[in-house]
Amino acid sequence: MSFVFNEFIIGSYLKPKHWTVFITLGLIWSSSFLWIKIGVQEIGPMALVAFRMLFGAITAVLIAVQQKSEWPTDRRTLLNFAILGPTSLAIPIFFISWGEQTIDSAVASILNATVPLFTLVIAHYWLHDDKMTVRKVTGLLIGFAGTLVLFSEDLLAGAHGNLLGQLAVVLASLFYAGSAVFARKATAHIEGMARGALPLVTAAIFMWIVGPIAEKPFLIPQLPITWVAALWLGMLGSGAAMLMFYYLIHEVGPTRASLVTYLFPIGGVILGVIFLDEHLSWQLIGGTALIAVSLLVVNYRPRGA
C-alpha cells in the first residue's frame, strides 16, 4: 500500500509545496459558504461582496507590497486585470451570495464543485498545455460523484432550495472556470503577488461603483457577526486565497487548480461534525474517499512521463 502511495506522490504533477497551498486554500474556501450565509442575513449580496472585495484588495496589496512585487504598467495587461476583477471575483461571488438567500450553503458548495468540469472543457479548447484526457475526465467525474455522495442524504430528503438560487451558483461556476483559463493565458508574463492582487483591486472598484446603484438600500453592517463574516471573507477568503489560487493556476494549470472546489463539501461537512455536533455518516467517509481518489487520478503521472 505504501509503495502505491509513494508512486502517486513521486509521479504527481503537484509537488509538496503545491499540495500545501492547495489544501490550505481548500480549508479557507470551504468555510466561505457558511460565512456568506451569515452575511446575507443582515445585508444584501451586493453590499457583502463590496465589503469582501474591499478587505480582500487591501490585504492582497499589503502582502504584495511587503513582498516587493513588481506591478505591471502596460495598458493591455491592466485591461486584462480590469476584466478579470469582475469576471473572476465580483460577478460570480455576487451570484453565489444572491443564491444563498434561498438555498442551503451545503447545496451551494456542491453546485460550485462543477467548476473543474467546466474548466476542463474550456481549457481544452483555449490552452495548449491543459488538454482533456481520459484520465482527467475520469478523475473529475469521480470527484463530482464524491461531492454528491457527501450530501446525498440531504438531497434525497429534498433539501435543495430554490431553483433560481441553484442556477445562480452554476452560473458562478461558469464564470470561475472561464476566468481561471483566461487568467492563465493573459497573466502568464506577470510574476509575483501582483497577479493575484490586481483582480481584487479592479473587483473592489467595480463593486463600489455598481453596488450602491444596483442594490437599494445598500446597507452597512451593524451586527458584529456580519463584520466578522465580511472580514473573514475579505482577508482570507479573497485576499490571501486569490494570491494562492493564482499561484496554483500558473504552477499546475487551471484545471488542476480548480480541483480545490472538490474540497469545499468535505470542509463544510467536517466543520459541521466538529462544531455543530452533526453525525459522522457513511456519506462523509465514502464521499471523502472518492474525492481523494479523484485528486490522485487527475494528478498522477507515471515515472518517466
VOMARGU-227135 format. One record per residue (C-alpha): residue number from 1; residue in one letter; chain; x, y, z. Coordinates in Angstrom, 2 decimals. Each point is the difference from the previous one (the first is absolute). Layout:
BEGIN
NODE_n_res_chain_east_north_up
NODE_NUM_A_A_X_Y_Z .
...
***
This chain:
BEGIN
NODE_n_res_chain_east_north_up
NODE_1_M_A_0.00_0.00_0.00 .
NODE_2_S_A_2.77_2.46_0.92 .
NODE_3_F_A_1.78_-0.82_-3.28 .
NODE_4_V_A_-3.09_0.92_-2.00 .
NODE_5_F_A_-0.44_3.22_1.99 .
NODE_6_N_A_3.63_0.98_-0.53 .
NODE_7_E_A_-0.35_-0.68_-3.71 .
NODE_8_F_A_-2.90_2.45_-0.10 .
NODE_9_I_A_1.88_2.67_1.92 .
NODE_10_I_A_3.25_-0.41_-1.93 .
NODE_11_G_A_-1.81_-0.04_-3.33 .
NODE_12_S_A_-2.40_2.78_0.86 .
NODE_13_Y_A_-0.23_3.24_-1.92 .
NODE_14_L_A_-0.44_1.76_3.33 .
NODE_15_K_A_3.14_0.37_2.08 .
NODE_16_P_A_-0.16_0.14_3.82 .
NODE_17_K_A_-0.02_3.83_-0.07 .
NODE_18_H_A_-2.96_-0.10_-2.41 .
NODE_19_W_A_-1.90_-2.42_2.24 .
NODE_20_T_A_0.60_2.28_3.00 .
NODE_21_V_A_-1.46_3.02_-1.80 .
NODE_22_F_A_-2.79_-2.12_-1.50 .
NODE_23_I_A_-1.17_-1.42_3.35 .
NODE_24_T_A_0.32_3.35_1.80 .
NODE_25_L_A_-2.06_1.67_-2.72 .
NODE_26_G_A_-2.63_-2.74_0.25 .
NODE_27_L_A_-0.25_0.46_3.77 .
NODE_28_I_A_-0.47_3.76_-0.35 .
NODE_29_W_A_-2.52_-0.14_-2.83 .
NODE_30_S_A_-2.00_-2.90_1.44 .
NODE_31_S_A_-1.10_2.28_2.86 .
NODE_32_S_A_-0.98_2.86_-2.32 .
NODE_33_F_A_-3.49_-1.36_-0.74 .
NODE_34_L_A_-0.81_0.04_3.72 .
NODE_35_W_A_1.21_3.61_0.41 .
NODE_36_I_A_-1.90_1.11_-3.12 .
NODE_37_K_A_-3.17_-1.51_1.46 .
NODE_38_I_A_0.62_1.94_3.22 .
NODE_39_G_A_0.78_3.27_-1.80 .
NODE_40_V_A_-3.11_0.10_-2.19 .
NODE_41_Q_A_-2.23_-0.38_3.05 .
NODE_42_E_A_0.54_3.73_0.72 .
NODE_43_I_A_1.25_1.71_-3.16 .
NODE_44_G_A_-0.63_-0.55_-3.70 .
NODE_45_P_A_2.28_-2.08_-2.24 .
NODE_46_M_A_1.33_3.08_-1.82 .
NODE_47_A_A_1.05_1.65_3.24 .
NODE_48_L_A_1.57_-3.19_1.34 .
NODE_49_V_A_2.04_-0.50_-3.19 .
NODE_50_A_A_1.04_3.68_-0.02 .
NODE_51_F_A_1.37_-0.20_3.54 .
NODE_52_R_A_1.57_-3.38_-0.73 .
NODE_53_M_A_1.81_1.35_-3.08 .
NODE_54_L_A_1.13_3.12_1.89 .
NODE_55_F_A_1.52_-1.98_2.88 .
NODE_56_G_A_1.43_-2.53_-2.44 .
NODE_57_A_A_1.67_2.66_-2.14 .
NODE_58_I_A_1.54_1.72_3.02 .
NODE_59_T_A_1.35_-3.31_1.31 .
NODE_60_A_A_1.43_-1.17_-3.34 .
NODE_61_V_A_1.58_3.37_-0.84 .
NODE_62_L_A_1.68_0.21_3.42 .
NODE_63_I_A_1.42_-3.50_-0.45 .
NODE_64_A_A_1.18_0.80_-3.55 .
NODE_65_V_A_1.67_3.21_1.20 .
NODE_66_Q_A_1.66_-1.82_2.89 .
NODE_67_Q_A_1.31_-2.59_-2.48 .
NODE_68_K_A_1.27_2.83_-2.27 .
NODE_69_S_A_-2.02_-1.31_-2.93 .
NODE_70_E_A_0.36_1.81_-3.32 .
NODE_71_W_A_-3.19_1.59_-1.33 .
NODE_72_P_A_-0.79_-0.05_-3.73 .
NODE_73_T_A_-0.51_3.34_-1.72 .
NODE_74_D_A_-0.77_-0.81_-3.64 .
NODE_75_R_A_-3.53_0.76_-1.14 .
NODE_76_R_A_-0.84_-3.47_-1.37 .
NODE_77_T_A_0.92_-1.77_3.23 .
NODE_78_L_A_-1.92_2.49_2.12 .
NODE_79_L_A_-3.02_-0.46_-2.28 .
NODE_80_N_A_0.20_-3.76_0.52 .
NODE_81_F_A_-0.03_0.50_3.76 .
NODE_82_A_A_-2.91_2.42_-0.35 .
NODE_83_I_A_-1.90_-2.88_-1.64 .
NODE_84_L_A_1.18_-2.65_2.46 .
NODE_85_G_A_-1.09_1.90_3.09 .
NODE_86_P_A_-3.73_-0.01_-0.76 .
NODE_87_T_A_-0.11_-3.33_-1.87 .
NODE_88_S_A_2.12_-2.08_2.40 .
NODE_89_L_A_-1.12_1.57_3.27 .
NODE_90_A_A_-2.73_2.64_0.20 .
NODE_91_I_A_-2.58_-1.56_-2.32 .
NODE_92_P_A_0.28_-3.70_0.99 .
NODE_93_I_A_0.22_0.81_3.72 .
NODE_94_F_A_-3.11_2.16_-0.36 .
NODE_95_F_A_-1.83_-2.88_-1.69 .
NODE_96_I_A_0.94_-2.36_2.84 .
NODE_97_S_A_-0.95_2.56_2.67 .
NODE_98_W_A_-3.30_0.69_-1.75 .
NODE_99_G_A_-0.69_-3.71_-0.41 .
NODE_100_E_A_0.69_-0.74_3.66 .
NODE_101_Q_A_-2.94_2.20_0.96 .
NODE_102_T_A_-2.24_-2.88_-1.10 .
NODE_103_I_A_2.17_-3.16_0.04 .
NODE_104_D_A_2.04_-1.76_2.66 .
NODE_105_S_A_3.73_0.70_0.19 .
NODE_106_A_A_0.61_-3.75_-0.33 .
NODE_107_V_A_-1.88_-0.12_-3.31 .
NODE_108_A_A_1.94_3.06_-1.21 .
NODE_109_S_A_3.28_-1.78_0.71 .
NODE_110_I_A_-1.15_-3.04_-2.00 .
NODE_111_L_A_-1.00_2.11_-3.01 .
NODE_112_N_A_3.26_1.93_0.21 .
NODE_113_A_A_1.82_-3.33_-0.36 .
NODE_114_T_A_-0.96_0.09_-3.71 .
NODE_115_V_A_2.82_2.53_-0.55 .
NODE_116_P_A_2.66_-2.63_-0.91 .
NODE_117_L_A_-2.34_-1.61_-2.55 .
NODE_118_F_A_-0.63_3.33_-1.74 .
NODE_119_T_A_3.68_0.92_0.26 .
NODE_120_L_A_1.06_-3.28_-1.62 .
NODE_121_V_A_-2.12_0.68_-3.10 .
NODE_122_I_A_0.93_3.69_-0.33 .
NODE_123_A_A_3.73_-0.62_0.55 .
NODE_124_H_A_0.02_-2.79_-2.58 .
NODE_125_Y_A_-1.02_2.41_-2.75 .
NODE_126_W_A_1.84_3.11_1.25 .
NODE_127_L_A_3.36_-1.22_1.33 .
NODE_128_H_A_2.68_-2.13_-1.63 .
NODE_129_D_A_1.31_-1.53_3.26 .
NODE_130_D_A_-3.22_-0.95_1.82 .
NODE_131_K_A_-1.73_-2.44_-2.32 .
NODE_132_M_A_-2.85_-2.36_0.74 .
NODE_133_T_A_1.08_-3.61_0.59 .
NODE_134_V_A_-1.80_-3.18_1.01 .
NODE_135_R_A_1.83_0.06_3.34 .
NODE_136_K_A_-1.00_3.59_0.73 .
NODE_137_V_A_-3.64_-0.54_-0.94 .
NODE_138_T_A_-0.15_-3.18_2.08 .
NODE_139_G_A_1.55_1.69_3.02 .
NODE_140_L_A_-2.27_3.04_-0.21 .
NODE_141_L_A_-3.13_-2.15_-0.27 .
NODE_142_I_A_1.12_-2.09_2.98 .
NODE_143_G_A_0.50_3.18_1.99 .
NODE_144_F_A_-3.40_1.40_-0.92 .
NODE_145_A_A_-1.57_-3.32_0.93 .
NODE_146_G_A_1.72_0.35_3.36 .
NODE_147_T_A_-1.61_3.41_0.61 .
NODE_148_L_A_-3.41_-1.46_-0.81 .
NODE_149_V_A_0.58_-2.89_2.42 .
NODE_150_L_A_0.98_2.45_2.75 .
NODE_151_F_A_-3.40_1.67_-0.16 .
NODE_152_S_A_-2.13_-2.85_-1.35 .
NODE_153_E_A_-1.91_-0.21_3.27 .
NODE_154_D_A_-1.07_3.66_-0.20 .
NODE_155_L_A_-0.72_-0.19_-3.72 .
NODE_156_L_A_-2.23_-3.07_0.39 .
NODE_157_A_A_-1.81_1.76_2.84 .
NODE_158_G_A_-0.86_2.84_-2.40 .
NODE_159_A_A_2.26_2.65_1.57 .
NODE_160_H_A_0.75_1.59_-3.36 .
NODE_161_G_A_-1.45_3.50_0.37 .
NODE_162_N_A_-0.98_2.38_-2.77 .
NODE_163_L_A_0.69_-0.81_-3.66 .
NODE_164_L_A_1.07_3.53_-0.92 .
NODE_165_G_A_2.42_0.01_2.92 .
NODE_166_Q_A_1.53_-3.24_-1.25 .
NODE_167_L_A_0.29_1.31_-3.55 .
NODE_168_A_A_1.74_3.13_1.33 .
NODE_169_V_A_2.70_-2.15_1.63 .
NODE_170_V_A_0.46_-2.06_-3.19 .
NODE_171_L_A_0.37_3.25_-1.98 .
NODE_172_A_A_2.60_1.11_2.55 .
NODE_173_S_A_1.87_-3.27_-0.65 .
NODE_174_L_A_0.08_0.80_-3.72 .
NODE_175_F_A_1.47_3.42_0.73 .
NODE_176_Y_A_2.62_-1.54_2.30 .
NODE_177_A_A_0.98_-2.57_-2.63 .
NODE_178_G_A_0.25_2.42_-2.90 .
NODE_179_S_A_1.88_2.63_1.97 .
NODE_180_A_A_2.50_-2.56_1.37 .
NODE_181_V_A_0.91_-1.05_-3.54 .
NODE_182_F_A_0.15_3.63_-1.16 .
NODE_183_A_A_2.24_0.87_2.97 .
NODE_184_R_A_2.45_-2.76_-0.95 .
NODE_185_K_A_0.16_1.31_-3.56 .
NODE_186_A_A_-0.03_3.75_0.65 .
NODE_187_T_A_2.19_0.32_3.11 .
NODE_188_A_A_2.72_-2.60_-0.62 .
NODE_189_H_A_2.59_2.75_-0.44 .
NODE_190_I_A_-0.74_1.56_3.40 .
NODE_191_E_A_2.18_-1.13_2.89 .
NODE_192_G_A_-0.65_0.05_3.72 .
NODE_193_M_A_-2.95_1.06_2.11 .
NODE_194_A_A_-1.20_2.81_-2.29 .
NODE_195_R_A_-1.86_-2.43_-2.28 .
NODE_196_G_A_-2.19_-1.10_2.91 .
NODE_197_A_A_-0.42_3.46_1.54 .
NODE_198_L_A_-0.99_1.98_-3.10 .
NODE_199_P_A_-3.25_-1.91_-0.72 .
NODE_200_L_A_-1.10_0.79_3.56 .
NODE_201_V_A_0.73_3.69_-0.53 .
NODE_202_T_A_-2.04_0.19_-3.21 .
NODE_203_A_A_-2.76_-2.15_1.55 .
NODE_204_A_A_-0.21_2.36_2.99 .
NODE_205_I_A_-0.21_3.05_-2.26 .
NODE_206_F_A_-2.68_-1.71_-2.11 .
NODE_207_M_A_-2.12_-0.98_3.02 .
NODE_208_W_A_0.17_3.39_1.72 .
NODE_209_I_A_-1.17_1.66_-3.23 .
NODE_210_V_A_-2.71_-2.51_-0.91 .
NODE_211_G_A_-1.09_-1.14_3.47 .
NODE_212_P_A_-1.55_3.21_1.39 .
NODE_213_I_A_-1.78_0.58_-3.32 .
NODE_214_A_A_-1.34_-3.54_-0.53 .
NODE_215_E_A_-0.95_-0.84_3.60 .
NODE_216_K_A_-2.30_2.26_1.95 .
NODE_217_P_A_0.26_0.30_2.88 .
NODE_218_F_A_3.77_-0.61_-0.03 .
NODE_219_L_A_0.42_-0.86_3.67 .
NODE_220_I_A_3.01_0.42_2.28 .
NODE_221_P_A_0.39_-2.90_2.46 .
NODE_222_Q_A_-1.17_0.73_3.53 .
NODE_223_L_A_0.41_-3.40_1.66 .
NODE_224_P_A_3.49_-1.09_1.14 .
NODE_225_I_A_-0.48_-3.47_-1.52 .
NODE_226_T_A_-0.63_1.59_-3.43 .
NODE_227_W_A_3.25_1.96_0.27 .
NODE_228_V_A_1.79_-3.22_0.96 .
NODE_229_A_A_-1.50_-1.69_-3.08 .
NODE_230_A_A_1.06_2.86_-2.29 .
NODE_231_L_A_3.52_0.11_1.45 .
NODE_232_W_A_0.44_-3.78_-0.17 .
NODE_233_L_A_-1.29_-0.13_-3.58 .
NODE_234_G_A_2.12_2.99_-1.00 .
NODE_235_M_A_3.33_-0.53_1.71 .
NODE_236_L_A_0.17_-3.80_-0.23 .
NODE_237_G_A_-2.67_-1.10_-2.49 .
NODE_238_S_A_1.04_2.59_-2.59 .
NODE_239_G_A_3.27_1.75_0.88 .
NODE_240_A_A_2.21_-2.90_1.05 .
NODE_241_A_A_-1.99_-2.55_-2.02 .
NODE_242_M_A_0.36_1.78_-3.34 .
NODE_243_L_A_3.77_0.25_0.41 .
NODE_244_M_A_0.09_-3.77_0.56 .
NODE_245_F_A_-2.43_-0.77_-2.83 .
NODE_246_Y_A_1.92_2.01_-2.59 .
NODE_247_Y_A_3.17_-1.70_1.15 .
NODE_248_L_A_-1.60_-3.39_-0.68 .
NODE_249_I_A_-1.47_1.08_-3.35 .
NODE_250_H_A_3.46_0.82_-1.31 .
NODE_251_E_A_1.81_-2.87_1.71 .
NODE_252_V_A_-2.30_-2.96_-0.75 .
NODE_253_G_A_-2.59_1.36_-2.47 .
NODE_254_P_A_-3.63_1.16_0.42 .
NODE_255_T_A_-1.55_-3.47_-0.16 .
NODE_256_R_A_2.05_-1.39_2.89 .
NODE_257_A_A_-0.26_3.27_1.94 .
NODE_258_S_A_-3.79_-0.07_-0.30 .
NODE_259_L_A_-0.06_-3.43_1.65 .
NODE_260_V_A_0.19_1.90_3.28 .
NODE_261_T_A_-3.80_0.37_-0.26 .
NODE_262_Y_A_-0.29_-3.73_0.71 .
NODE_263_L_A_1.33_0.72_3.50 .
NODE_264_F_A_-2.86_2.42_0.76 .
NODE_265_P_A_-2.64_-2.63_0.89 .
NODE_266_I_A_2.53_-1.97_2.06 .
NODE_267_G_A_0.91_3.08_2.01 .
NODE_268_G_A_-3.64_0.97_0.47 .
NODE_269_V_A_-1.03_-3.42_1.25 .
NODE_270_I_A_3.04_-0.38_2.29 .
NODE_271_L_A_-0.69_3.44_1.53 .
NODE_272_G_A_-3.56_-1.13_0.64 .
NODE_273_V_A_1.18_-3.19_1.72 .
NODE_274_I_A_2.51_1.84_2.20 .
NODE_275_F_A_-1.85_3.20_0.90 .
NODE_276_L_A_-3.69_-0.79_-0.53 .
NODE_277_D_A_0.00_-3.53_1.40 .
NODE_278_E_A_-1.28_-1.43_-3.29 .
NODE_279_H_A_0.27_-3.78_-0.35 .
NODE_280_L_A_2.90_-1.73_-1.75 .
NODE_281_S_A_-1.68_-1.87_-2.85 .
NODE_282_W_A_1.06_-2.48_-2.64 .
NODE_283_Q_A_-0.60_2.79_-2.52 .
NODE_284_L_A_2.82_2.04_1.55 .
NODE_285_I_A_2.42_-2.92_-0.07 .
NODE_286_G_A_-0.98_-1.20_-3.49 .
NODE_287_G_A_-0.13_3.45_-1.57 .
NODE_288_T_A_3.35_1.00_1.47 .
NODE_289_A_A_1.57_-3.23_-1.31 .
NODE_290_L_A_-1.34_0.62_-3.52 .
NODE_291_I_A_1.31_3.57_-0.03 .
NODE_292_A_A_3.42_-1.16_1.21 .
NODE_293_V_A_0.09_-2.59_-2.79 .
NODE_294_S_A_-0.98_2.64_-2.58 .
NODE_295_L_A_2.86_2.28_1.06 .
NODE_296_L_A_2.48_-2.85_-0.35 .
NODE_297_V_A_-1.39_-1.08_-3.38 .
NODE_298_V_A_0.09_3.50_-1.51 .
NODE_299_N_A_3.47_0.78_1.35 .
NODE_300_Y_A_1.65_-3.39_-0.51 .
NODE_301_R_A_2.86_-0.15_-2.45 .
NODE_302_P_A_1.90_-3.28_-0.51 .
NODE_303_R_A_3.76_-0.01_0.48 .
NODE_304_G_A_1.79_1.29_-3.06 .
NODE_305_A_A_-3.12_1.63_-1.44 .
***
